[in-house]
């Protein structure tokens, strides 16, 4: 039996292992979301249901076969023809039948129903692809937001390190009487402000991490590797609005959904028009009758067996039934009108969808181009402010510059780094979002 210390060690080890954060990249987060989002599970069930519905509608073309068993028991008083006396009697009789019906022609309504079920299946698959794109976009947004915050935290931490180094130097200078105490106080005030900014960034990191966990439906601890996007060549990929729009038209599942909706309502109109068509049905029946305790009609005595009764009393019947609709114009016309209305609505929705996608693509591409131009200017700004800050710090250490001017230079340098980091990550987010419009599912 293990001692208490060993149990305590094992328990602490188990707790530490189970609380380790899981490292997940952007692709890992997207893949995890695709496996664990309940919306996708519901849509997968819907696709499976529609797949079965296609089979069911095809089975409606097959004949309908059914059997009937009829058994009757009757009792009462009856006249005996031999003695001419009334007496109590009971009789049991019944029949067996096997029937089959086959629709030979119904105005092609059955075939239109099959095509409709296939269109609904295709629509559900396209909606599944759209749902995946929506989830992918949501994960990309919160992941890039988390990366942005992490980059800002690094910048603020580096700024605090520089401030602490400068405070140590200034403290020594104050003790030596070379610098005023006001300079030290101003540096410490700047340090407190930087600490407060860092705490705000850490809080945003926690919020972004929680949003990412919610987006991928992950309840454990998660850790995303910090990606430095500031020097990525992907930031300056050329983007052409017209090419992206054409790719979006052939890639986005919303387009296919709108086309399938129009095709479905067209089939509905054809199916409704089929209600005016006559229906031709082929029917066939095999049947036989039996009587309990029947007397053999050949010998005039003895029991008439059940098998002989079924064999001798059997008959086969086949026939055609033609059903011609004479008047049901109001109900049929109302259904056709409703389908025409839905078709026109789907066509208008499809037209509006093309416009919406066009403006979405235009806005996305123009924003990427604007961000690319901003990155170039911000990078130059960072380089210039870096030089200014280094020169100002050198002047301050030589006693040729006030602490206020140094703090202004340091503030401008930090703010430029933050703007540059935010813009770079925003651009990467836009490029990841652009992949949804240009990459087939």
N, C-alpha and C positions, 0 to 999 in steps of 0.2 A: 504494500500500500504506500502511495506517494505521500511524503510529508506535506505540511501546509504550505511551506515555501515553494515547493514544486508546483502545487496546484495554483498558487498565486502567480507564478511565472508563466505557466501555461495559459492562464486566463488573460493576463496582460498581453501575451504574445498574440492570442486569438483576437483580442479587441483591437490591437494595433494593426493586425493584418486585415481585418474586416473594415477598418476605417480608412485604409489607404485610398487615395483618390485615383480614379481610373483615367489614364491618359487617352485622350480621344482627339483625333484630328477632325477637320471639317468633313472629310469623306466618311470617317467613322461615325460621326454624329448623324449624317444623312442616312447611312446604312442602318444605324440603330433605330432611327425614327421610322424607317420603312418597315421594320420588323415589329415595332411595338406600338405604333399609333392605332388606337381602337377604330378610328374612322376608316382606316384601310381594311381592317378586319371586317367591318360591316359591309364595305363595298365588295370585298372578295366574296362574302356570302351572297350578296345580290347578284354578282356575276355567275356564281354557281347555280343560283336559282334560275336565272334567265337561260343558262345552258340547258338545264333540265326542261324548261318550258319549250325550247326549240324541239326537243325530242318528243314532248307530249303533243305538240301541234302536228308533227309528222305522223304520229300514231293515229290521229283522227282520220287519216286517209284510209286506214285499214277497216275491214268490216267489223261491225259490232255483233258479237256472238253472245247469246244468253240462253239459259234453259229455264223452263217453268215446270213445276210439279203441283198438280192439283189433286186433292183428296177430299172426298165428301162423305160424311156419315149422316144418315137419315133414319128416323124410326117413327112408328105410328101404327095406326090400324089400317088394314087393307082387306080386300075381299079375296078369298080363296076360290079360284075358278073351278076347282075340282069338287069342293064340298059346298060351295056357295055360302060360306060362313065367314063372318068378320072375325079377325084375330090380330094380335100384335105381331109386328114384323120390323126388322131392321135391315138396312142395306148400306154397304160401303162400296164406293166406286171412285175412280180417279183417272187422271191422264198425265202423260209425260210428253214434253215437247222440247225440241232444240231449235232455236231460231237464229237467223243471221240477217243483218241489214247492211247494205253497202250503198253509199251515196255515189251515184255515177256522175252526176252533174249538179252543181249548186251555184252556177254563175261564177266559178273560180274563187269563191269566197274562202275555201279551205287553203288554196295556194297563197292567196293574199295574206291570210292569217299566219302562214308559215314565214312568209317574207317579213311580215311585221315583227314576229318574234325574233327573227335574225337581226333586224334593225335595232330592236331594243337591247339585244345582247351586245351588239357592236357599240351602241350608245353607252351602255354601262361600262364596257371596257375603256372607252374613251374618257368617260367621267373618272374612272379609276386613274388613268394617266394624268388627268387634270388635277385630281386630288394629290397625287404624288408631286406634281410641280408646285402646288400651293404649299405643301409641307416642306419641300426642298427650299423654296423661297423664304419661308418663315425661319427655317434653321440657319440658312445663310445669313439672314439679317441679324439675328441675335448672336451668331458666332462672330461675325465681323464686328459687331458692336463690342463684344467682349475683347476681341483682339485690339480694338482701338483703345479701350480703357487700359488694357495691360501695357500698351505702348506709352500711354500718358503716365502711368505709374512709374515706369522705368525712367522717363524724363524727369519727373518730379523727384524721384529718389536720387538721381545723379545731381540734380540741382541742390538737394539738401546736403549731399556729400561735399560739393564745392563750397556751400555756405559754411558748413562746419569747419572745413579747412581754413576758410577766410576768417572765421570767428576766432579760431585758435591763434592765427597770426596776429589779428588785431588785439586780442587779449594780451599777448606778449608785448605788443607795441604800446598799449595803454599802460602796462606796468612799468615799461621803460620810459614813459613820459613822452613818447614820440607821436602819439595819436590821442585825440580827444575821446573821452568816454562816450560822447554822443555818437561817434561812429560805431562803437561796439553795440550801443543800444539799438541803433538803426538796423544793424546786421541781425541782431537777435529778434527784432520785430519782424524783419523779413523772413527769418527762419520760422517763426511761429505761423506766419501766413502760409509759408510753403508746407508746413506740417498740416495745416487746416485743409489746403488744397489736396494734399495726399490722402487725408482721411476721406474727403469727399470722393476722390477717385476710387479708393478701396471700397466704399459703400456702393458706388456704381458698379464695381466689379462683382460684388456679391449679388446685386440685383440682376446684372446681365447673366451671371452664372445660373441663378435660379430660373431666369427666363429660358436659358438654353436647356436646362433639365426638364422644364415643362414642355418645351417644343419637341424634345425627343422622347418624352415620357420615361425619363430615367430618374430613379429615386435615390441612387447612391451618390457618393462624392465624385466629382468630375474635375479634371484638370486638362486644360488645353495648352498645347505648346505655343510659346510666343513666336510668332512669325514676323520677321522684319521685312515689311513690304516696301520700304522707302527706296530701295535700289533695284526693285524687281523690273525686269524688262517687260513684263506683262502690262505694266502701267501705261506703256506707250504703244500698244497695239493699234494699228489703224482701224477705224470703224467707218463703214459706209452705210448710211441710212437705208438706201434702196435695197442693198444686198441683204441686210438684216431683216427688212420687212418681207422680202420674198421668202427667206428662210423661215420666218415666223409663220407665214401662211401655210407652209408645207410641214411645219413641225408642231405647232400648238394644237393640243387636242380640242380646244374650244371650237376650232374651225370644223373639225370632223363632227363634233356634236351637233353643231347647227345644221350641217348638211344632212346628217342622219335624221334630225327632227323633221326637216322638210320632206325627206323621202318617206318617213313614217306616215305623215299626214296625207301625202299623195296616195299611198297604199290604202289608207283609211277611206279616202274618197272612192277609190275603185271598189273596195270591199262593200261600201254602202250602196253603190250603184248596182252591185250584184244582188241586192235584195229584190230588185224588180225582175230578176231572172227566175224562170221555173226551176224546180228541183226534181230531179229524176232519181228514184231510189229503187234498188233491187232488193227483194225480200225473199227468203226461203225458210221453210218450216218442215221439220220432221216431227211427227206426233203419233201417239198411240194411246189406247184406252184400256182400262182393266176394271174387273169387278171382283170383289172379295167373295169367296165361296161360290163362284160361278160353276154351273153345270156344263159339262162337255156337250156342245151342240151336235156333235157327230154321233156319239153313242146314246145321247139322251139321258145319260146318267154318269156318275163319276165326277171327280173334281177336274175343273178346267184350270190347268196350271198357269201360273203367272207369266212364264216365258212364252207359252203358246198364245196367250192373250195378246201380249205385246207384239208378237210376230204376225199374228193374223189380223189384228186391228190397226196396224200401222198404216200411215199414209204420208206422202210427200207433196209439199205445196210450194210453188214458186210464183212470183208475180212482180210486176213493175208498177210503181206508184209515181204518178206525175202530179206534182203540186204546182198550180199556177196561181201566183198572187194576182188578185183581181183589183182590190182597192186597199191600199195602205199608204197612200201618197203622203199624207200629212206627217206620219212618223218617219218615213224614209227621207222625205225632203228636209225635215228638221235635222236629222242626223247628218245628211250631206252638207247642209248649210253650216252646221257647227264645225265639221271637218274642214270645209273651205276657209272658214274664219281662222282656224288654228293654223292652216297652211300659210295663209297670208301673214299671220303674226310671226310665224317662224322665218319667213322670207325677209320680213322687215328686221327681225332680230339679227339675222345673218348679215344683212347690209350694215346695220349699226355696229355689229361686232367687227367687221372689216375696218370701219372708221375708228373704233376704239383701239384696235391693235395698231393701226397706223399712227395714231397720236401717242400711244404708249411707246412705240419704237422710236418715234421722232424725239420725244422727250428724253428717253433713256440715252439714245445716242448723242444728243446735243449736250446732255449733262456730263457724259463721259468726256466729250471733247473739251467742255469747259473745265472740268477737273484736271485734264491733262495739261491745259495751258496754265492753270493755277499751280500745278506741281512744279512746273519749270520756274515760275516766278518765285514760289515759296522756297524752292531749293536755293536759288540765288540769294534770296533774303536771309535764309539760315546761314549761308556762307559769309555774307556780309556782316550779319550781327555777331557771328562767331569771332570774326576778326576784330570788330569793334569792341566786343567784350574782353577779348584777350589784351588788346591795347589799353583799354580803360583800366583793367586790373593791374597791368604793369605800371601805368601812371599813378594809380592809387598807392601801390606798394612803394613807389619812389617818392610819395608825398606831393605829387604834382596834380592831384585830382581829389575832389571832395567825395565823400561816401555816397552822397545823393546821386551824383552822376554815375558812380559805379553801379548803384542799385537800379538806376534806369536802364543801363546797358545790360545788366543781368536779367532784368524783367523782360526787356525786348527780345533777348536771346531765347529765354525759356518759352515765351509766348509764340515765337516763330517756330520753334521745334514742335510745340503742341499743334499748331495749325498745320504744319507740314505732315506730322504723323496722322492727324485726323483726315486730312485730304487724301493721303495715300491709301489709308484703309477704306475710306469711302469709295475711292475709285476701284479698289479690288472687289468691294461688295457689288458695285455696279457691273463689273466684268463677270462675276459669278452669276449675277442675275441675268446678264445677257446670254449666258449659256443655255438658260431655260428656253429662250426664244429661238436659238439657233441649233441646238443639239436634239436630235430625235430621241424619243423615249426608248 
